[in-house]
Amino acid sequence: MIKIGLISDTHNYLDPQVFEYFKDCDEIWHAGDFGTISIAEELEKIAPLIGVYGNIDGQDIRKEYPLHQRFERDGIKFWMTHIGGIPGRYCIPIRAEIESDTPDVFICGHSHILKIARDQGLHKMLYMNPGAAGRQGFQEYRTIVRFDIDKGKIINVEVINLGKVGINQ
């Protein structure tokens, strides 16, 4: 079993609670808008990090993390990028590639809106956006996600509420 911590849109703020919630994770995946490389360095102290850069990230992040990550874990094909859209309304540059080479799981950030859903029109692809863990944005709550990969299945998906934006910061 592989334990994954999924986070996005930290915007240069890493809530101290993340260390506790991700302490048992085998990998951490960051779906962009780190803010600075120091966020990545802190996450790497917890577990190996896979990430993509987001629209606010500077050259320090872009030198280390690509725009897209396609990878496989336990037979499941993942595609992670920062700006991806939502099921039924994927971004134009992304849509054609999703349709021609559909991953099992599509992960993105950017919207600050937590959403985990099956795309009923694309081979039942799983869509995951962990919402935003940082203090910037219009979201009401700061969220992260944990899940396990076991025998080619995603199980034990857990949404973690880090608190309201502007509280406990």
ABEGO torsion letter per residue (X at the ends): XBBBBBBBGAGGBBBAAAAAAAAABABBBBAEGAGBAAAAAAAAAABBBBBBBBAABBAAAAAABBABBBBBBGGBBBBBBABAEBBGBBBAAAAAAAAABBBABBBBBGAGBBBBBBBAABGGBBBBBAEBABABEABABBBBBBBBBBGGBBBGBBBBBAEBBGBGX
